[in-house]
Every structure is written in C-alpha cells, then in structure tokens.
Amino acid sequence: MTVNVSKPAINVREKLAELDKPTGIAGEAMLRAETPQEQFNLIGAGRRNLLINGAMQVAQRGTSVTGISDDEFGACDRWHIIEFGSTVVTLSQETDAPSGFNKSLKVTPTTVDSGANASNYCILAQTIEDHNVIQFGSGSSGAQWHTLSFWVKSNVTGKYTAELEYTDAILTFPVGYTIDVANTWEKKTVHIPPQTATSVTANNGVGVNVFFWLMAGSNYSGSPQKTTWSSSSTGRATGQVNVVASTSNNFYLTGVQLEVGKVATPFEHRSYGEELALCQRYYQYGQTRGGIPMYDSYGFYPPTHFNTSMRANPTVSVTSVEFRPTGSSNETPAYIASQNQFTDGFGVIVQASSSYQDQNGYGTYSWTADAEL
C-alpha cells in the first residue's frame, strides 16, 4: 500500500535569507540564556537588581560628607568606604552622570595613601543582606552566575578591580576591568561564576559584599589574579591603580546592578519613593514633636514611629531637644535618653529643671536611626 503525503512548497532561498536577519540585543540575550530561569529574568519578570540605590538617587546623610574613613557611610545611601591605612575621602552625590541617569557618587581623596604599605587598601562597597541573595543558590550544585554591571568614570586610567565577597566563609572572587579614557563615562560588565562552597544563612545579617577597589597594597595587588572562589588575600586586586594617591584624583560610579545569571540586562530603574523606602530599612532620620506630660521632673516625649521597619533594632541618636513648659519659654532639658528601641520605633524620656516639676508642656527633638550592616 502506498501513502502519499503532500506538504506546502518551501522557498529555500527565502529561508536561508532569514538566517541573516538580526534578532536584536534582547533576542540574542534570550538565545544565549541557558536555563528557563535566565529567560525569566531577561523578560523582566520580578525584581532583578539586588543592590539598593544603584542609581545614587537617595542621599539622606547629605549630598556631600567629608572625613570618611574606615567603615563609614556618606552621601549616597548604602555605599560606604572600607579602608586600612591613612585614606580619608569625601563622598558626594553629583549631577554628573551618563545618559539615562541623573545622579552619581563621587569619591574625592582628602588625606592620601601612597599604597607603599603592603597591607593597605581602600574600597568603595555595598553590603547586601542575607535575605536578598538567597536566589543565587550559593553552596549548592544549582548555584547561579552573578552579573555586575555599572557606569564608571575617573581621571585615573588603568586597571581596576570589582569583587564579590561571601562573608559567611570570607570567600572572594575578583574581576579586573579597565578605565580606558580619562574623565569619560564608560559602562562595564563583569561576570562572576557560581559560588558552590558555602551556603547563605537566610537572616538579616551580612550576605554578600560588592567591592570596588580604589587602592591595594602589594599583599593584594602583587600576585597573579586569582581565578577561583577562595579566602586567600593574594591576587584579589592585581594591578589595581591607586585613586587615593592624590587629592586631585576622583572616582565616579552609578547605574550599578547585580543580578542572577550570565547576561547583563538594562538597569532596573525604581521610583525615588521605592528606593528611599529600601534605604530606610538601614538608615533614616526625622523630627518628632508633640505634647509632653511631666511626672515630677521627668517628661515623656511622643513616641517616634519609623517610616519603615528597620533591619534590626537601630542605634538611635537624639539631638536638638527642646521642652516648652506651659506658659514658659523653651528649655533645653538637663537629661535625655532614648528608650525601648525597636525595629519600628523608639521613645524618649527627658528631665527638666526642678522648677518645672509636674508641668506639662510641648517639645521637639531630631533623631537618626542606624541599622546598617
């Protein structure tokens, strides 16, 4: 028995011509994706950028903060300096930025470090909470790649280092990049392989550090760059230039994005309000005012409720305290203490002059709350 099957004619010439048709950047990225998860990330489903304030929009501490040294924050929220040596810098929020952005973070050395001491270093960093890096699957056979993309500018050209550090086991992986042209915005992308050795604890502690090296002594820069996740300090910043060698130098950064997978997607712009709320989990400030009942010479100010719950019970600093007893002028209380500091607020107790015992009044105070990692 013979079965005849007919199919529409195919124009082979047209089909071959279609092979040359461009797929576009997004299409090429989809074709390169190796897993369904990577394709899911590429179509923009869900939050992609694991860093906070990568576009440097929020600067609660002020647009320019001087005297910054080891483990100190300034200007753009969530970004801080880690250094060992003599480095002191100013961190400032600038309007100098590449197309698509309107803010950047500038590092300006004010006390220099030549880098002659082998153990010295200076790093611009952001620390990511454990909760936020679980999706990398680190410490398992299914661990994912990391892709870090950013815009950078400096008057110092040459070799730089971007690095990730998993703090549970102090495992680091550096990747070198080059600033090719002085005083010109350049976009960089680095890919960091999966970290399969140590898992991340799902809590509110330190998970991953993102490091941008600015200076490295020979203990870190003098050996060939390491190519595996390890706790070794050698080869972490091979060939790193020294930005903090002169007060005339500078380093600008913006558009920083860390995401899961091997492909750098376009920067995830979030609204200012959303970015501010994310930053306030770690630091916020304000002023509280209201009526104060006095018992003997002690007064209890209205409780402060934070704008958003903080990462942990914060360190609270209270300043500019005033108390106006009924029918009297302002008085600066003799004693003040913050009480019952929780992730969602705190209270304040004051002691006024004995002449105002049992007098009710009105008061204000300014405050900062710090729960940074």
C-alpha positions, 0 to 999 in steps of 0.5 A: 500500500502506498501513502502519499503525503503532500506538504506546502512548497518551501522557498529555500532561498527565502529561508536561508535569507532569514538566517541573516536577519538580526534578532536584536540585543534582547533576542540574542540575550534570550538565545544565549540564556541557558536555563528557563530561569535566565529567560525569566529574568531577561523578560523582566519578570520580578525584581532583578537588581539586588543592590539598593540605590544603584542609581545614587538617587537617595542621599539622606546623610547629605549630598556631600560628607567629608572625613570618611574613613574606615567603615563609614557611610556618606552621601549616597545611601548604602555605599560606604568606604572600607579602608586600612591605612591613612585614606580619608575621602569625601563622598558626594552625590553629583549631577554628573552622570551618563545618559539615562541617569541623573545622579552619581557618587563621587569619591574625592581623596582628602588625606592620601595613601601612597599604597607603599604599605603592603597591607593597605587598601581602600574600597568603595562597597555595598553590603547586601543582606542575607535575605536578598541573595538567597536566589543565587543558590550559593553552596549548592550544585544549582548555584547561579552566575552573578552579573555586575554591571555599572557606569564608571568614570575617573581621571585615573586610567588603568586597571581596576578591580570589582569583587564579590565577597561571601562573608559567611566563609570570607570567600572572594572572587575578583574581576579586573576591568579597565578605565580606558579614557580619562574623565569619560563615562564608560559602562562595564560588565563583569561576570562572576561564576557560581559560588558552590562552597558555602551556603547563605544563612537566610537572616538579616545579617551580612550576605554578600559584599560588592567591592570596588577597589580604589587602592591595594597594597602589594599583599593584594595587588602583587600576585597573579589574579586569582581565578577561583572562589577562595579566602586567600588575600593574594591576587584579589586586586592585581594591578589595581591603580591607586585613586587615593594617591592624590587629592586631585584624583576622583572616582565616579560610579552609578547605574550599578546592578547585580543580578542572577545569571550570565547576561547583563540586562538594562538597569532596573530603574525604581521610583525615588519613593521605592528606593528611599523606602529600601534605604530606610530599612538601614538608615533614616532620620526625622523630627518628632514633636508633640505634647509632653506630660511631666511626672515630677521632673521627668517628661515623656516625649511622643513616641517616634514611629519609623517610616519603615521597619528597620533591619534590626533594632537601630542605634538611635541618636537624639539631638536638638531637644527642646521642652516648652513648659506651659506658659514658659519659654523653651528649655533645653532639658538637663537629661535625655535618653532614648528608650525601648528601641525597636525595629519600628520605633523608639521613645524618649524620656527627658528631665527638666529643671526642678522648677518645672516639676509636674508641668506639662508642656510641648517639645521637639527633638531630631533623631537618626536611626542606624541599622546598617550592616 
